[in-house]
């Protein structure tokens, strides 16, 4: 850390959202110096009670809540609504994750609060956006509707949950970008504005690289599409110890190197014409060594290789640590660091959750 103030020093954020999307956005803002007040319901953010705990807190909340202070308000009580409005008068950013219409019913919608504070940037994060159906849903529903789940399938073609909360996290990222853009525009105009993002929109964005193929009339097919395993140079292979490695040798130079390292020059020219046969041969070869043995052979070979880490492996991976993506807190627990690196005013992600 340096003595230079963090980029968002002096920016006050009120965050009424819960679980992942909004709290991730406000966490990123807090890491860069914003004063974030997590306004929680009487029972606290539900994320506090989720399983997997670190000390007395949920592991999820201890991550997403870092660097924030908290205030519990009951928005069914008139006095607490007035307290929130008073806080909004001096705030720069207001984040909410209500179903569309709820904020207006409570009297904390953008029209009401921006009448009190025209400089306020008001960010709404919902499932489908303000023009959606307002039906309830979670990450899995929006990845399904966006077309993303159709690209995440098992060997039988059945869509499976990804484990990664793609819609949640992408909505949080888009909310952060929207808030920062609105704050920058406020410097010119002197006025805040409304920012609307949705989990569905985030899922559609992440489905984009495959969706544009369908727009072009070339629907992705598993047998030929490289992102779906159709290219034997780009896929996941099982090793002798029942672990996995990932190959990404798309470009010709990487494929040439891989064939040379594996001593299979006869496979080089058959990649496009006989992909199934090439994949079968690669499966046989990769199955002959352990994951770590392949790491020793292929990582220095420059062939776009990586071991498939489980979560514990990733936390201990020297590459992630050296890259500053995983750190340690004073108690020795691993922590997920802010992935945005600034040269002069780096993020401060060391402060604990409230």
N, C-alpha and C positions, 0 to 999 in steps of 0.2 A: 504494500500500500504506500501511497505518497501523501504529502500534505495538501495536494490539490483537491478541492472539493469534488465529490462525485458528480457526474453530469446532471443528475436529476435532483440534486440538493435544492431544497426549497419547494419542491413539488409535493403537495399533500394529496393522498389518494384515500378515498373511502371505498372499501370493498365489501359489499354485502353478499357476494357469491359464496358458494360452498363446493365441497368435493374438489374437482380438478381444474376445469377450464379457467374460470376467473381467478382462483388462487394462484395458478401457475403464472398468469399474466401479471398479477400484482407482485408476485415474488420476484420476477425479472425486474420490475420497476424498483422494488425495494433494494435489490442487489446493486442497482446503480444510483442509490442515494435518495430515492423518494421516501417520504414519510408515509407509511401505509398503516391505516387503521382498519383492521378486520372487524367489521360490525357483525357480530354473531347473534343467532337467536338465543332465547333463554337457556336452551339445553346445550348451547355451544355448536360449533360447526360439526355436522355429523361425521366428518372425516376424523375427528378426534377419537371416535369410538371404534374405528375399523380395526380389525385384527392385524397382527404383526406389529409389535410394539418395541420402542426403544425407551427404556426407562419407564416413566409414567405417561408417555405420550404415544399416540399412533405414529408409526414410522412415516406414514404418508403426510400427516400433519406436521411432523417435526421438520420435514423437508419443505413442503409448500408454505409453511407458516413462518419460515426464517426471516428475520429482519423486520418483522411487523410488531405492532402493538395490537391489543384487542379490546373491544368494548361490546358488552352484551346488551342488546336492546330488544324489547318486545314490541314489534311493529303493529300489534293489535291494541296497544295502549297509546292513547292520545299524547300523553306527556313524552313518551319515547319517540313518537313520530316528530314532535316539535324539537326534541334534542337532535335528531338526525338532520332535520332541516337547518337548524342553527349551525351544525357542523358543515353542511354543504355550502353555506354562505362563504366560508373561508377555504373551501377545498378547490383543487384544480381538476381532479378527476374523480368520477363516481362510477363504480363498476357494480352491475347487478346481474343476477342470473335467473330472474323470475320468468315464469311462463308469461308470454305477452298479455298485457292487460292487468296483471297483478300489481305492478308498480303504480299504475294510475289509480287503481282501486284503493291502494294504501296512501295515495297522495305524495309519492316520492318519485313520480315519473319525470321525464326530461323536461316537459313543458313547465311543470310546477317548480322544479329546482332551478332551471335556467332562468325563470322569471326572477328568482331571488338572486341568482349569480350568473349573469350572462357569459362570464368567462369560463364557466364549467364545461369540461369535456365529459359527456355522459355516455358511458359504454354499456350496451346491453348484449348479453350473451345468452342465446336461447337455442332450443333444439333445431328449429326450422326457420328462424328469422321472423321478422314482424309480419310478413305476408304468408306465413305458414299456417298450419291447421291448429297449432297450440296443443296438439295431442302429446301425452307424456311419452318419454323415450329415454334411452341411454345410448352409450357409445355404439353398442352392437346394432341398434336399430338404424342409426345413421350411416354406419359403414355398409350395412345391407342395402339400404335404399339408394345410396350413391353409386352402387356398382362395384365398390371396392371389395366387398366380401366375395364377389364372384371371382376375384383374382387371387383369393387366399383360400386354396383348396388342398385337400389331402390327395393321396395317389388315386383315389376312386372318383375324384371330382367333386367331393362334398365340401362346401364351404365350412371353414372352422374358425373359431375365435382366434384372433392373432396374438392375444396376450398383451400387446401394446395398445394403449387407449388412443388410437389414431385420431378419432374425431374430437375427443376431449382435448388432447394436446395441441392439435392443429388449430382448434378454435382459440385456445389460449395464446398461441403464437400470433394469430391474425388479430386478436384483440390488442395485443401489445403493439403491433405495427400500427393499427388504427389509432390508438391513443397517442402514440408518439407523433404520427403525422398530424393529428388534430392539434396537438400542443405546438408543433412547429408552425402550422398555419395560423394559430392564435397570435404568434409573435407579429405577424403581418397585419391581421385584421383586428386584433384586440378582443375577439369573440370566440367562445367555445362552440362546440357543435355536438351532434349525436353520432355515435359510432355503433353500428349494428353488425354483429357477426353471429354465426350459428355453427353448431356442431355439424349439421348437414353440409353447410358450405365448406367447412374444413375438410370433411371426408371427400367431397367432390374434388377439391383442389388436390388432395393426395391421390385420388384416382386418375387425375389428369393425364399422366404419361401413358396410361393404357386407354383412357377414354378418347384421346385424340386419334388413336388408331381406328376406333369405331366411327368417329366423325369422318375420317378419310375413307370409310367404306371397307376397311380391312380389319374386321373383328378379330381380336387376339384369340388364337387357337393354341391349346396346350402343346400340340404336337410340333408346332413350328415357332411359336413366340418365344423369344429369348428370355423374357421376364417370367415366363411360366415353365421354364425348363426345357424348351424345345431345342436349345443349342447346348450340346454336350460340353462346350467350353465354359459355360456359365451355369453353374448349378452346385448342389450340395451332394456330397458323397460320404457313405458310411465307411469307417475305418475298422481295423482289425479288433480294436477294443470297444466296438459298438458306440463310438463317438462319431463326430462328423467334421468334415472340412468343407470350405466353400472355395470354389474356383470362379474367377471372373475374367478369364483370358479372352475377352471379346476381340480386341484388336489383333491383327495378323501377327504383329511382332511378339505379342504375349503368347499367342497360341503356338507359334513356332518355337519359342523358348520352352514352353511346357512340354511339347512333344520331344524336344531334345533332352530335357532333364529326365523325363520318364522313359527315354529310349524307345519311343514308338513312332519313328518317322513314317511308318506305313499308315498311320491314322491321319496324318496332316491333311491330305487332300480329300479325305472322305467325310470331313466334318459336315459339310452342307449336303452332300449327296446321300450319305448313310448315317444320319445322326443317331439313330437307335443302336446301330451296331457299334459306333464309336463310344456311345455312352456305356454300353454293356462292357466293352473292353476297359474303359476307365474305371468302372465300378469294380471289376476284377482286380485291377492293379492297385487301386486305392485301398481295397479291403485287405491287402497284403501287409500293411504296416499300421502302427498305432497313430492316433491323431498327433501326438507329440513328436513322433518320428518324422511324420510328414512336415510338421512345422519346422523342424531342423533342416530338412531338405529343401522345402519350397519357399519358405519366407525369404531367404537370401537370393532366390533365383529370379526375382522380379517378374513373377507370372500372375500377379493379382490373386494372391492366396491369403486365406485367413483361417484359423481354427474356428469352429463354431463353439463359442463359449457358452456355458450355462451362466446363470446370474452370478454365482459365487466366483466362477472363473473370471468373469468380466471385472468384478470388484478387485481382484488380485492381479489383473493383467498389467504388466509393467508399462505397456504402451499407453493404456488409459491413464495410468498414474502420471507418467512422464508428460503426457499431453495436457495435464492439468484438468482432466475431466472427472477424476475420482481423487478425493483427498481424505484427510482424517481430522476429526474434531478433537478438542482437548481430552475427551474421555476415551479416545482411541477408536471410535466408531467410524466406519467409512461414510463419506458424504458425497453426494452428487454435486459437482461444482457447476457454476454458471458457464455455459459453453461459449459465451460471447466474449472474446478477448479484445480489449482496447489497450493500446500501447501506453497512453498517458494517464488515463483515468480508469483503471481496471475495476471490475465489480468487486464489491465487498459482500461475500456470501458467508461470512463467518458468524453472523449474529444468530442467536437461537430463535426458535418460535416462541410466541407468548404462551 
